[in-house]
């Protein structure tokens, strides 16, 4: 039997600017700050995908 890779985690967010540290504490990865483009972005370290929550407008809040 072959191991099936786990699907990346998908996180719904309400802002276009997010950060990710891998949620692993010391076992995570360096904290990175990401900006959603076309309503989504994927972390380059852990492949966690951030998507804009339905009904939320894509504004940075600044």
PDB file of N, H, CA, C and O in Angstrom:
ATOM      1  N   UNK A   1       0.849  -1.179   0.000  1.00  0.00           N
ATOM      2  CA  UNK A   1       0.000   0.000   0.000  1.00  0.00           C
ATOM      3  C   UNK A   1       0.896   1.245   0.000  1.00  0.00           C
ATOM      4  O   UNK A   1       1.871   1.313   0.749  1.00  0.00           O
ATOM      5  N   UNK A   2       0.567   2.205  -0.825  1.00  0.00           N
ATOM      6  H   UNK A   2      -0.225   2.150  -1.433  1.00  0.00           H
ATOM      7  CA  UNK A   2       1.360   3.437  -0.901  1.00  0.00           C
ATOM      8  C   UNK A   2       0.773   4.489   0.013  1.00  0.00           C
ATOM      9  O   UNK A   2      -0.437   4.546   0.233  1.00  0.00           O
ATOM     10  N   UNK A   3       1.653   5.321   0.538  1.00  0.00           N
ATOM     11  H   UNK A   3       2.636   5.275   0.359  1.00  0.00           H
ATOM     12  CA  UNK A   3       1.206   6.423   1.391  1.00  0.00           C
ATOM     13  C   UNK A   3       0.667   7.545   0.524  1.00  0.00           C
ATOM     14  O   UNK A   3       1.321   7.977  -0.426  1.00  0.00           O
ATOM     15  N   UNK A   4      -0.523   8.012   0.853  1.00  0.00           N
ATOM     16  H   UNK A   4      -1.054   7.660   1.624  1.00  0.00           H
ATOM     17  CA  UNK A   4      -1.130   9.130   0.146  1.00  0.00           C
ATOM     18  C   UNK A   4      -0.738  10.394   0.889  1.00  0.00           C
ATOM     19  O   UNK A   4      -0.971  10.498   2.093  1.00  0.00           O
ATOM     20  N   UNK A   5      -0.139  11.369   0.185  1.00  0.00           N
ATOM     21  H   UNK A   5       0.050  11.285  -0.794  1.00  0.00           H
ATOM     22  CA  UNK A   5       0.239  12.601   0.888  1.00  0.00           C
ATOM     23  C   UNK A   5      -0.987  13.330   1.428  1.00  0.00           C
ATOM     24  O   UNK A   5      -2.042  13.352   0.794  1.00  0.00           O
ATOM     25  N   UNK A   6      -0.830  13.927   2.610  1.00  0.00           N
ATOM     26  H   UNK A   6       0.027  13.909   3.124  1.00  0.00           H
ATOM     27  CA  UNK A   6      -1.927  14.678   3.219  1.00  0.00           C
ATOM     28  C   UNK A   6      -2.206  15.932   2.397  1.00  0.00           C
ATOM     29  O   UNK A   6      -1.292  16.575   1.881  1.00  0.00           O
ATOM     30  N   UNK A   7      -3.476  16.259   2.290  1.00  0.00           N
ATOM     31  H   UNK A   7      -4.219  15.736   2.709  1.00  0.00           H
ATOM     32  CA  UNK A   7      -3.851  17.489   1.605  1.00  0.00           C
ATOM     33  C   UNK A   7      -3.443  18.675   2.465  1.00  0.00           C
ATOM     34  O   UNK A   7      -3.509  18.604   3.692  1.00  0.00           O
ATOM     35  N   UNK A   8      -3.018  19.775   1.825  1.00  0.00           N
ATOM     36  H   UNK A   8      -2.965  19.833   0.828  1.00  0.00           H
ATOM     37  CA  UNK A   8      -2.647  20.952   2.623  1.00  0.00           C
ATOM     38  C   UNK A   8      -3.865  21.503   3.369  1.00  0.00           C
ATOM     39  O   UNK A   8      -4.996  21.433   2.888  1.00  0.00           O
ATOM     40  N   UNK A   9      -3.603  22.046   4.545  1.00  0.00           N
ATOM     41  H   UNK A   9      -2.684  22.103   4.936  1.00  0.00           H
ATOM     42  CA  UNK A   9      -4.659  22.657   5.341  1.00  0.00           C
ATOM     43  C   UNK A   9      -5.158  23.910   4.634  1.00  0.00           C
ATOM     44  O   UNK A   9      -4.367  24.663   4.065  1.00  0.00           O
ATOM     45  N   UNK A  10      -6.472  24.135   4.668  1.00  0.00           N
ATOM     46  H   UNK A  10      -7.115  23.523   5.129  1.00  0.00           H
ATOM     47  CA  UNK A  10      -7.073  25.340   4.088  1.00  0.00           C
ATOM     48  C   UNK A  10      -7.662  26.156   5.231  1.00  0.00           C
ATOM     49  O   UNK A  10      -8.450  25.652   6.032  1.00  0.00           O
ATOM     50  N   UNK A  11      -7.261  27.441   5.292  1.00  0.00           N
ATOM     51  H   UNK A  11      -6.621  27.850   4.641  1.00  0.00           H
ATOM     52  CA  UNK A  11      -7.710  28.331   6.358  1.00  0.00           C
ATOM     53  C   UNK A  11      -8.470  29.496   5.734  1.00  0.00           C
ATOM     54  O   UNK A  11      -7.940  30.195   4.870  1.00  0.00           O
ATOM     55  N   UNK A  12      -9.725  29.709   6.175  1.00  0.00           N
ATOM     56  H   UNK A  12     -10.155  29.141   6.877  1.00  0.00           H
ATOM     57  CA  UNK A  12     -10.500  30.861   5.705  1.00  0.00           C
ATOM     58  C   UNK A  12     -10.130  32.071   6.551  1.00  0.00           C
ATOM     59  O   UNK A  12     -10.101  31.996   7.779  1.00  0.00           O
ATOM     60  N   UNK A  13      -9.845  33.191   5.880  1.00  0.00           N
ATOM     61  H   UNK A  13      -9.868  33.252   4.882  1.00  0.00           H
ATOM     62  CA  UNK A  13      -9.437  34.410   6.570  1.00  0.00           C
ATOM     63  C   UNK A  13     -10.314  35.582   6.133  1.00  0.00           C
ATOM     64  O   UNK A  13     -11.006  35.507   5.118  1.00  0.00           O
ATOM     65  N   UNK A  14     -10.274  36.665   6.914  1.00  0.00           N
ATOM     66  H   UNK A  14      -9.712  36.725   7.738  1.00  0.00           H
ATOM     67  CA  UNK A  14     -11.087  37.843   6.617  1.00  0.00           C
ATOM     68  C   UNK A  14     -10.251  39.044   6.198  1.00  0.00           C
ATOM     69  O   UNK A  14     -10.794  40.128   5.983  1.00  0.00           O
ATOM     70  N   UNK A  15      -8.931  38.868   6.079  1.00  0.00           N
ATOM     71  H   UNK A  15      -8.490  37.988   6.253  1.00  0.00           H
ATOM     72  CA  UNK A  15      -8.043  39.940   5.637  1.00  0.00           C
ATOM     73  C   UNK A  15      -7.146  39.401   4.532  1.00  0.00           C
ATOM     74  O   UNK A  15      -6.942  38.193   4.415  1.00  0.00           O
ATOM     75  N   UNK A  16      -6.609  40.319   3.715  1.00  0.00           N
ATOM     76  H   UNK A  16      -6.774  41.301   3.810  1.00  0.00           H
ATOM     77  CA  UNK A  16      -5.739  39.842   2.637  1.00  0.00           C
ATOM     78  C   UNK A  16      -4.287  39.719   3.098  1.00  0.00           C
ATOM     79  O   UNK A  16      -3.449  39.201   2.360  1.00  0.00           O
ATOM     80  N   UNK A  17      -3.982  40.183   4.299  1.00  0.00           N
ATOM     81  H   UNK A  17      -4.663  40.604   4.899  1.00  0.00           H
ATOM     82  CA  UNK A  17      -2.636  40.045   4.845  1.00  0.00           C
ATOM     83  C   UNK A  17      -2.681  39.028   5.978  1.00  0.00           C
ATOM     84  O   UNK A  17      -3.430  39.200   6.939  1.00  0.00           O
ATOM     85  N   UNK A  18      -1.882  37.969   5.868  1.00  0.00           N
ATOM     86  H   UNK A  18      -1.273  37.829   5.087  1.00  0.00           H
ATOM     87  CA  UNK A  18      -1.864  36.897   6.854  1.00  0.00           C
ATOM     88  C   UNK A  18      -0.418  36.562   7.192  1.00  0.00           C
ATOM     89  O   UNK A  18       0.508  36.979   6.497  1.00  0.00           O
ATOM     90  N   UNK A  19      -0.237  35.803   8.268  1.00  0.00           N
ATOM     91  H   UNK A  19      -0.989  35.464   8.833  1.00  0.00           H
ATOM     92  CA  UNK A  19       1.088  35.302   8.604  1.00  0.00           C
ATOM     93  C   UNK A  19       0.979  33.813   8.894  1.00  0.00           C
ATOM     94  O   UNK A  19      -0.089  33.318   9.253  1.00  0.00           O
ATOM     95  N   UNK A  20       2.092  33.101   8.735  1.00  0.00           N
ATOM     96  H   UNK A  20       2.960  33.503   8.443  1.00  0.00           H
ATOM     97  CA  UNK A  20       2.118  31.665   8.981  1.00  0.00           C
ATOM     98  C   UNK A  20       3.459  31.301   9.595  1.00  0.00           C
ATOM     99  O   UNK A  20       4.508  31.768   9.150  1.00  0.00           O
ATOM    100  N   UNK A  21       3.412  30.454  10.633  1.00  0.00           N
ATOM    101  H   UNK A  21       2.560  30.075  10.995  1.00  0.00           H
ATOM    102  CA  UNK A  21       4.639  29.958  11.241  1.00  0.00           C
ATOM    103  C   UNK A  21       4.643  28.434  11.317  1.00  0.00           C
ATOM    104  O   UNK A  21       5.468  27.839  12.010  1.00  0.00           O
ATOM    105  N   UNK A  22       3.722  27.819  10.604  1.00  0.00           N
ATOM    106  H   UNK A  22       3.052  28.302  10.041  1.00  0.00           H
ATOM    107  CA  UNK A  22       3.656  26.367  10.565  1.00  0.00           C
ATOM    108  C   UNK A  22       2.926  25.732  11.733  1.00  0.00           C
ATOM    109  O   UNK A  22       2.753  24.513  11.757  1.00  0.00           O
ATOM    110  N   UNK A  23       2.496  26.523  12.699  1.00  0.00           N
ATOM    111  H   UNK A  23       2.636  27.513  12.680  1.00  0.00           H
ATOM    112  CA  UNK A  23       1.751  26.038  13.870  1.00  0.00           C
ATOM    113  C   UNK A  23       2.471  24.945  14.638  1.00  0.00           C
ATOM    114  O   UNK A  23       1.830  24.176  15.354  1.00  0.00           O
ATOM    115  N   UNK A  24       3.785  24.857  14.507  1.00  0.00           N
ATOM    116  H   UNK A  24       4.305  25.482  13.925  1.00  0.00           H
ATOM    117  CA  UNK A  24       4.490  23.772  15.176  1.00  0.00           C
ATOM    118  C   UNK A  24       5.398  24.224  16.295  1.00  0.00           C
ATOM    119  O   UNK A  24       6.226  23.445  16.768  1.00  0.00           O
ATOM    120  N   UNK A  25       5.261  25.473  16.734  1.00  0.00           N
ATOM    121  H   UNK A  25       4.588  26.105  16.350  1.00  0.00           H
ATOM    122  CA  UNK A  25       6.156  25.967  17.779  1.00  0.00           C
ATOM    123  C   UNK A  25       7.591  25.837  17.306  1.00  0.00           C
ATOM    124  O   UNK A  25       7.944  26.347  16.242  1.00  0.00           O
ATOM    125  N   UNK A  26       8.421  25.160  18.083  1.00  0.00           N
ATOM    126  H   UNK A  26       8.135  24.745  18.947  1.00  0.00           H
ATOM    127  CA  UNK A  26       9.821  24.960  17.706  1.00  0.00           C
ATOM    128  C   UNK A  26       9.955  24.055  16.480  1.00  0.00           C
ATOM    129  O   UNK A  26      10.984  24.067  15.804  1.00  0.00           O
ATOM    130  N   UNK A  27       8.923  23.281  16.200  1.00  0.00           N
ATOM    131  H   UNK A  27       8.087  23.271  16.748  1.00  0.00           H
ATOM    132  CA  UNK A  27       8.954  22.371  15.046  1.00  0.00           C
ATOM    133  C   UNK A  27       8.321  22.988  13.808  1.00  0.00           C
ATOM    134  O   UNK A  27       8.233  22.337  12.767  1.00  0.00           O
ATOM    135  N   UNK A  28       7.880  24.233  13.910  1.00  0.00           N
ATOM    136  H   UNK A  28       7.951  24.762  14.755  1.00  0.00           H
ATOM    137  CA  UNK A  28       7.251  24.920  12.773  1.00  0.00           C
ATOM    138  C   UNK A  28       8.304  25.425  11.800  1.00  0.00           C
ATOM    139  O   UNK A  28       9.318  24.766  11.566  1.00  0.00           O
ATOM    140  N   UNK A  29       8.054  26.596  11.238  1.00  0.00           N
ATOM    141  H   UNK A  29       7.231  27.131  11.428  1.00  0.00           H
ATOM    142  CA  UNK A  29       9.007  27.214  10.322  1.00  0.00           C
ATOM    143  C   UNK A  29       9.083  28.703  10.627  1.00  0.00           C
ATOM    144  O   UNK A  29       8.277  29.210  11.408  1.00  0.00           O
ATOM    145  N   UNK A  30      10.035  29.416  10.028  1.00  0.00           N
ATOM    146  H   UNK A  30      10.690  29.004   9.394  1.00  0.00           H
ATOM    147  CA  UNK A  30      10.108  30.863  10.287  1.00  0.00           C
ATOM    148  C   UNK A  30       8.783  31.542   9.940  1.00  0.00           C
ATOM    149  O   UNK A  30       8.119  31.167   8.974  1.00  0.00           O
ATOM    150  N   UNK A  31       8.409  32.535  10.729  1.00  0.00           N
ATOM    151  H   UNK A  31       8.948  32.840  11.514  1.00  0.00           H
ATOM    152  CA  UNK A  31       7.166  33.253  10.479  1.00  0.00           C
ATOM    153  C   UNK A  31       7.294  34.055   9.189  1.00  0.00           C
ATOM    154  O   UNK A  31       8.241  34.821   9.009  1.00  0.00           O
ATOM    155  N   UNK A  32       6.329  33.867   8.299  1.00  0.00           N
ATOM    156  H   UNK A  32       5.560  33.245   8.445  1.00  0.00           H
ATOM    157  CA  UNK A  32       6.299  34.609   7.039  1.00  0.00           C
ATOM    158  C   UNK A  32       4.997  35.386   6.954  1.00  0.00           C
ATOM    159  O   UNK A  32       3.963  34.953   7.463  1.00  0.00           O
ATOM    160  N   UNK A  33       5.062  36.543   6.301  1.00  0.00           N
ATOM    161  H   UNK A  33       5.902  36.895   5.887  1.00  0.00           H
ATOM    162  CA  UNK A  33       3.891  37.380   6.096  1.00  0.00           C
ATOM    163  C   UNK A  33       3.526  37.290   4.626  1.00  0.00           C
ATOM    164  O   UNK A  33       4.371  37.477   3.751  1.00  0.00           O
ATOM    165  N   UNK A  34       2.257  37.003   4.365  1.00  0.00           N
ATOM    166  H   UNK A  34       1.570  36.852   5.076  1.00  0.00           H
ATOM    167  CA  UNK A  34       1.786  36.733   3.012  1.00  0.00           C
ATOM    168  C   UNK A  34       0.616  37.637   2.672  1.00  0.00           C
ATOM    169  O   UNK A  34      -0.129  38.052   3.560  1.00  0.00           O
ATOM    170  N   UNK A  35       0.450  37.944   1.394  1.00  0.00           N
ATOM    171  H   UNK A  35       1.055  37.606   0.672  1.00  0.00           H
ATOM    172  CA  UNK A  35      -0.670  38.743   0.911  1.00  0.00           C
ATOM    173  C   UNK A  35      -1.465  37.918  -0.089  1.00  0.00           C
ATOM    174  O   UNK A  35      -0.913  37.381  -1.049  1.00  0.00           O
ATOM    175  N   UNK A  36      -2.782  37.823   0.152  1.00  0.00           N
ATOM    176  H   UNK A  36      -3.231  38.259   0.932  1.00  0.00           H
ATOM    177  CA  UNK A  36      -3.639  37.083  -0.759  1.00  0.00           C
ATOM    178  C   UNK A  36      -3.699  37.777  -2.109  1.00  0.00           C
ATOM    179  O   UNK A  36      -3.799  39.002  -2.184  1.00  0.00           O
ATOM    180  N   UNK A  37      -3.638  36.993  -3.167  1.00  0.00           N
ATOM    181  H   UNK A  37      -3.557  35.998  -3.106  1.00  0.00           H
ATOM    182  CA  UNK A  37      -3.789  37.481  -4.533  1.00  0.00           C
ATOM    183  C   UNK A  37      -4.939  36.695  -5.139  1.00  0.00           C
ATOM    184  O   UNK A  37      -4.943  35.464  -5.110  1.00  0.00           O
ATOM    185  N   UNK A  38      -5.912  37.406  -5.688  1.00  0.00           N
ATOM    186  H   UNK A  38      -5.909  38.406  -5.712  1.00  0.00           H
ATOM    187  CA  UNK A  38      -7.119  36.764  -6.227  1.00  0.00           C
ATOM    188  C   UNK A  38      -7.792  35.877  -5.182  1.00  0.00           C
ATOM    189  O   UNK A  38      -8.338  34.822  -5.503  1.00  0.00           O
ATOM    190  N   UNK A  39      -7.742  36.329  -3.914  1.00  0.00           N
ATOM    191  H   UNK A  39      -7.298  37.187  -3.653  1.00  0.00           H
ATOM    192  CA  UNK A  39      -8.484  35.660  -2.853  1.00  0.00           C
ATOM    193  C   UNK A  39      -7.799  34.465  -2.214  1.00  0.00           C
ATOM    194  O   UNK A  39      -8.419  33.765  -1.413  1.00  0.00           O
ATOM    195  N   UNK A  40      -6.523  34.206  -2.548  1.00  0.00           N
ATOM    196  H   UNK A  40      -6.019  34.774  -3.199  1.00  0.00           H
ATOM    197  CA  UNK A  40      -5.843  33.082  -1.916  1.00  0.00           C
ATOM    198  C   UNK A  40      -4.324  33.236  -1.967  1.00  0.00           C
ATOM    199  O   UNK A  40      -3.782  33.996  -2.770  1.00  0.00           O
ATOM    200  N   UNK A  41      -3.654  32.492  -1.084  1.00  0.00           N
ATOM    201  H   UNK A  41      -4.094  31.875  -0.432  1.00  0.00           H
ATOM    202  CA  UNK A  41      -2.191  32.434  -1.083  1.00  0.00           C
ATOM    203  C   UNK A  41      -1.782  31.133  -0.393  1.00  0.00           C
ATOM    204  O   UNK A  41      -2.483  30.652   0.497  1.00  0.00           O
ATOM    205  N   UNK A  42      -0.659  30.574  -0.803  1.00  0.00           N
ATOM    206  H   UNK A  42      -0.090  30.965  -1.526  1.00  0.00           H
ATOM    207  CA  UNK A  42      -0.160  29.348  -0.199  1.00  0.00           C
ATOM    208  C   UNK A  42       1.180  29.625   0.468  1.00  0.00           C
ATOM    209  O   UNK A  42       2.038  30.293  -0.110  1.00  0.00           O
ATOM    210  N   UNK A  43       1.361  29.116   1.677  1.00  0.00           N
ATOM    211  H   UNK A  43       0.664  28.573   2.146  1.00  0.00           H
ATOM    212  CA  UNK A  43       2.610  29.285   2.398  1.00  0.00           C
ATOM    213  C   UNK A  43       3.717  28.530   1.665  1.00  0.00           C
ATOM    214  O   UNK A  43       3.548  27.356   1.336  1.00  0.00           O
ATOM    215  N   UNK A  44       4.850  29.192   1.405  1.00  0.00           N
ATOM    216  H   UNK A  44       4.988  30.146   1.672  1.00  0.00           H
ATOM    217  CA  UNK A  44       5.931  28.522   0.693  1.00  0.00           C
ATOM    218  C   UNK A  44       6.646  27.454   1.525  1.00  0.00           C
ATOM    219  O   UNK A  44       7.380  26.638   0.968  1.00  0.00           O
ATOM    220  N   UNK A  45       6.448  27.446   2.839  1.00  0.00           N
ATOM    221  H   UNK A  45       5.851  28.109   3.291  1.00  0.00           H
ATOM    222  CA  UNK A  45       7.099  26.453   3.689  1.00  0.00           C
ATOM    223  C   UNK A  45       6.248  25.205   3.900  1.00  0.00           C
ATOM    224  O   UNK A  45       6.711  24.089   3.668  1.00  0.00           O
ATOM    225  N   UNK A  46       5.004  25.393   4.339  1.00  0.00           N
ATOM    226  H   UNK A  46       4.628  26.300   4.528  1.00  0.00           H
ATOM    227  CA  UNK A  46       4.188  24.236   4.744  1.00  0.00           C
ATOM    228  C   UNK A  46       3.010  23.959   3.811  1.00  0.00           C
ATOM    229  O   UNK A  46       2.244  23.026   4.050  1.00  0.00           O
ATOM    230  N   UNK A  47       2.857  24.750   2.763  1.00  0.00           N
ATOM    231  H   UNK A  47       3.480  25.508   2.570  1.00  0.00           H
ATOM    232  CA  UNK A  47       1.779  24.581   1.778  1.00  0.00           C
ATOM    233  C   UNK A  47       0.381  24.853   2.328  1.00  0.00           C
ATOM    234  O   UNK A  47      -0.610  24.571   1.653  1.00  0.00           O
ATOM    235  N   UNK A  48       0.284  25.407   3.566  1.00  0.00           N
ATOM    236  H   UNK A  48       1.089  25.636   4.114  1.00  0.00           H
ATOM    237  CA  UNK A  48      -1.035  25.776   4.088  1.00  0.00           C
ATOM    238  C   UNK A  48      -1.612  26.821   3.148  1.00  0.00           C
ATOM    239  O   UNK A  48      -0.918  27.756   2.749  1.00  0.00           O
ATOM    240  N   UNK A  49      -2.880  26.664   2.793  1.00  0.00           N
ATOM    241  H   UNK A  49      -3.444  25.905   3.116  1.00  0.00           H
ATOM    242  CA  UNK A  49      -3.533  27.570   1.848  1.00  0.00           C
ATOM    243  C   UNK A  49      -4.496  28.479   2.609  1.00  0.00           C
ATOM    244  O   UNK A  49      -5.349  28.007   3.361  1.00  0.00           O
ATOM    245  N   UNK A  50      -4.349  29.779   2.404  1.00  0.00           N
ATOM    246  H   UNK A  50      -3.656  30.163   1.794  1.00  0.00           H
ATOM    247  CA  UNK A  50      -5.226  30.771   3.012  1.00  0.00           C
ATOM    248  C   UNK A  50      -6.167  31.281   1.935  1.00  0.00           C
ATOM    249  O   UNK A  50      -5.722  31.694   0.864  1.00  0.00           O
ATOM    250  N   UNK A  51      -7.473  31.256   2.210  1.00  0.00           N
ATOM    251  H   UNK A  51      -7.835  30.920   3.080  1.00  0.00           H
ATOM    252  CA  UNK A  51      -8.464  31.727   1.244  1.00  0.00           C
ATOM    253  C   UNK A  51      -9.368  32.751   1.911  1.00  0.00           C
ATOM    254  O   UNK A  51      -9.681  32.651   3.097  1.00  0.00           O
ATOM    255  N   UNK A  52      -9.779  33.734   1.127  1.00  0.00           N
ATOM    256  H   UNK A  52      -9.525  33.816   0.163  1.00  0.00           H
ATOM    257  CA  UNK A  52     -10.665  34.777   1.645  1.00  0.00           C
ATOM    258  C   UNK A  52     -12.048  34.192   1.876  1.00  0.00           C
ATOM    259  O   UNK A  52     -12.618  33.554   0.991  1.00  0.00           O
ATOM    260  N   UNK A  53     -12.583  34.410   3.063  1.00  0.00           N
ATOM    261  H   UNK A  53     -12.121  34.929   3.783  1.00  0.00           H
ATOM    262  CA  UNK A  53     -13.896  33.897   3.441  1.00  0.00           C
ATOM    263  C   UNK A  53     -14.960  34.470   2.502  1.00  0.00           C
ATOM    264  O   UNK A  53     -14.901  35.642   2.130  1.00  0.00           O
ATOM    265  N   UNK A  54     -15.914  33.654   2.129  1.00  0.00           N
ATOM    266  H   UNK A  54     -15.962  32.702   2.431  1.00  0.00           H
ATOM    267  CA  UNK A  54     -16.988  34.077   1.239  1.00  0.00           C
ATOM    268  C   UNK A  54     -17.715  35.285   1.807  1.00  0.00           C
ATOM    269  O   UNK A  54     -18.035  35.324   2.995  1.00  0.00           O
ATOM    270  N   UNK A  55     -17.973  36.267   0.958  1.00  0.00           N
ATOM    271  H   UNK A  55     -17.713  36.235  -0.007  1.00  0.00           H
ATOM    272  CA  UNK A  55     -18.690  37.470   1.363  1.00  0.00           C
ATOM    273  C   UNK A  55     -17.807  38.568   1.902  1.00  0.00           C
ATOM    274  O   UNK A  55     -18.299  39.665   2.165  1.00  0.00           O
ATOM    275  N   UNK A  56     -16.515  38.321   2.080  1.00  0.00           N
ATOM    276  H   UNK A  56     -16.114  37.430   1.866  1.00  0.00           H
ATOM    277  CA  UNK A  56     -15.582  39.324   2.585  1.00  0.00           C
ATOM    278  C   UNK A  56     -14.931  39.999   1.399  1.00  0.00           C
ATOM    279  O   UNK A  56     -14.477  39.328   0.473  1.00  0.00           O
ATOM    280  N   UNK A  57     -14.880  41.335   1.417  1.00  0.00           N
ATOM    281  H   UNK A  57     -15.249  41.881   2.169  1.00  0.00           H
ATOM    282  CA  UNK A  57     -14.223  42.050   0.325  1.00  0.00           C
ATOM    283  C   UNK A  57     -12.726  42.073   0.549  1.00  0.00           C
ATOM    284  O   UNK A  57     -12.265  42.112   1.689  1.00  0.00           O
ATOM    285  N   UNK A  58     -11.978  42.049  -0.516  1.00  0.00           N
ATOM    286  H   UNK A  58     -12.353  42.017  -1.443  1.00  0.00           H
ATOM    287  CA  UNK A  58     -10.517  41.984  -0.457  1.00  0.00           C
ATOM    288  C   UNK A  58      -9.921  43.366  -0.228  1.00  0.00           C
ATOM    289  O   UNK A  58      -9.442  44.004  -1.165  1.00  0.00           O
ATOM    290  N   UNK A  59      -9.951  43.824   1.008  1.00  0.00           N
ATOM    291  H   UNK A  59     -10.340  43.306   1.770  1.00  0.00           H
ATOM    292  CA  UNK A  59      -9.358  45.100   1.385  1.00  0.00           C
ATOM    293  C   UNK A  59      -8.286  44.841   2.419  1.00  0.00           C
ATOM    294  O   UNK A  59      -8.448  43.974   3.278  1.00  0.00           O
ATOM    295  N   UNK A  60      -7.201  45.574   2.350  1.00  0.00           N
ATOM    296  H   UNK A  60      -7.070  46.278   1.652  1.00  0.00           H
ATOM    297  CA  UNK A  60      -6.102  45.359   3.281  1.00  0.00           C
ATOM    298  C   UNK A  60      -6.380  45.955   4.657  1.00  0.00           C
ATOM    299  O   UNK A  60      -5.769  45.538   5.641  1.00  0.00           O
ATOM    300  N   UNK A  61      -7.274  46.904   4.742  1.00  0.00           N
ATOM    301  H   UNK A  61      -7.771  47.243   3.943  1.00  0.00           H
ATOM    302  CA  UNK A  61      -7.593  47.518   6.024  1.00  0.00           C
ATOM    303  C   UNK A  61      -6.709  48.701   6.364  1.00  0.00           C
ATOM    304  O   UNK A  61      -6.810  49.248   7.462  1.00  0.00           O
ATOM    305  N   UNK A  62      -5.833  49.114   5.434  1.00  0.00           N
ATOM    306  H   UNK A  62      -5.751  48.669   4.542  1.00  0.00           H
ATOM    307  CA  UNK A  62      -4.951  50.254   5.698  1.00  0.00           C
ATOM    308  C   UNK A  62      -5.445  51.468   4.977  1.00  0.00           C
ATOM    309  O   UNK A  62      -4.836  52.533   5.073  1.00  0.00           O
TER     310      UNK A  62
END
